[in-house]
């Protein structure tokens, strides 16, 4: 599992996790899209925006390996602002390649691109 050096481990001042420390010995948590409802808590929305800002700052519009990025946090963006960068895509692989759909990400999180 690739560890993304320099990537923030969590949203500053919160317990919203962005990365994991080690691979899951019982198997890789699959990445699947979750629907974000408009009535989500403001803290959850800040965590999504902070994660997108960190992805953009660290990777830009280049494909990136899932590595130690937290599956739970990725699931909130997957299929919308973060999409597979390879075909076929293995949602249960730490080596899976992802990329930011820049147009959709800028529309959903304009503050992450300032």
C-alpha positions as MATLAB code, in Angstrom:
seq = 'XXXXXXXXXXXXXXXXXXXXXXXXXXXXXXXXXXXXXXXXXXXXXXXXXXXXXXXXXXXXXXXXXXXXXXXXXXXXXXXXXXXXXXXXXXXXXXXXXXXXXXXXXXXXXXXXXX';
ca = [
       0.000    0.000    0.000;
       1.421    3.337   -1.082;
       1.565    5.942    1.672;
       1.015    9.436    0.322;
       3.719   11.409    2.109;
       2.734   14.986    2.868;
      -1.000   14.293    2.551;
      -2.881   15.503    5.655;
      -3.985   12.687    7.939;
      -7.196   14.417    8.983;
      -9.137   17.656    8.762;
      -7.319   20.043   11.120;
      -9.041   20.431   14.468;
     -11.397   17.473   13.929;
     -11.491   13.688   13.994;
     -12.415   13.455   10.297;
      -9.825   11.016    8.981;
      -8.257   11.401    5.491;
      -5.670    8.587    5.561;
      -5.169    5.205    7.181;
      -1.984    4.088    8.912;
      -1.773    0.505    7.693;
      -3.456   -1.918    5.331;
      -6.474   -3.763    6.676;
      -5.354   -7.338    7.449;
      -8.910   -8.646    6.898;
      -9.167   -7.246    3.382;
      -9.368   -3.976    1.546;
     -12.461   -1.841    2.128;
     -14.053   -1.328   -1.289;
     -14.567    2.169   -2.662;
     -18.164    2.777   -3.692;
     -20.144    5.943   -4.237;
     -22.323    7.340   -1.462;
     -25.039    9.869   -2.097;
     -24.520   13.200   -0.352;
     -27.818   14.628    0.832;
     -28.279   18.418    1.052;
     -29.216   18.193    4.751;
     -25.823   16.795    5.827;
     -24.204   18.378    8.858;
     -22.016   21.436    8.190;
     -19.020   19.616    9.711;
     -19.451   16.758    7.208;
     -19.606   19.257    4.350;
     -16.397   20.921    5.621;
     -14.702   17.513    5.783;
     -15.664   16.797    2.156;
     -14.410   20.207    1.032;
     -11.198   19.835    3.044;
     -10.554   16.383    1.580;
     -11.146   17.671   -1.954;
      -8.795   20.606   -1.317;
      -6.107   18.191   -0.081;
      -6.595   15.928   -3.125;
      -6.332   18.895   -5.484;
      -3.258   20.327   -3.756;
      -1.502   16.958   -3.625;
      -2.452   15.450   -7.014;
      -4.001   18.154   -9.208;
      -5.586   16.771  -12.361;
      -3.169   13.805  -12.580;
      -4.259   10.213  -11.870;
      -3.316    8.989   -8.391;
      -3.126    5.675   -6.573;
      -5.671    5.028   -3.833;
      -2.925    3.932   -1.447;
      -3.556    4.931    2.146;
      -6.438    7.312    1.412;
      -9.389    6.560    3.690;
     -12.085    4.556    1.866;
     -14.875    6.061    3.943;
     -13.885    9.597    3.001;
     -13.301    8.629   -0.650;
     -16.765    7.075   -0.861;
     -18.420   10.459   -0.318;
     -16.701   11.781   -3.470;
     -16.370    8.617   -5.568;
     -18.433    8.488   -8.733;
     -18.998   12.226   -8.604;
     -15.885   14.374   -8.126;
     -13.432   11.460   -7.933;
     -13.675    8.876  -10.706;
     -11.765    5.763  -11.790;
      -8.697    6.482  -13.912;
      -8.431    2.951  -15.285;
     -10.648    0.375  -16.917;
     -11.294   -2.128  -15.451;
     -11.368   -0.505  -12.020;
     -10.869   -2.670   -8.928;
     -12.668   -0.999   -5.988;
     -10.932   -3.363   -3.537;
      -7.342   -2.529   -4.474;
      -4.957   -0.148   -2.765;
      -3.252    0.105   -6.188;
      -6.406    1.325   -7.993;
      -5.954    4.562   -9.948;
      -8.329    7.471   -9.403;
      -8.552   11.017  -10.741;
     -10.421   14.204   -9.983;
     -13.217   15.171  -12.376;
     -12.141   18.802  -12.293;
     -15.348   20.289  -13.721;
     -17.614   18.523  -11.270;
     -15.237   19.119   -8.358;
     -15.023   22.874   -9.012;
     -18.812   23.066   -9.244;
     -19.326   21.145   -5.980;
     -16.400   22.567   -3.976;
     -15.376   25.980   -5.391;
     -13.642   26.872   -2.100;
     -11.227   23.938   -2.556;
      -9.777   25.483   -5.713;
      -9.114   29.035   -4.483;
];
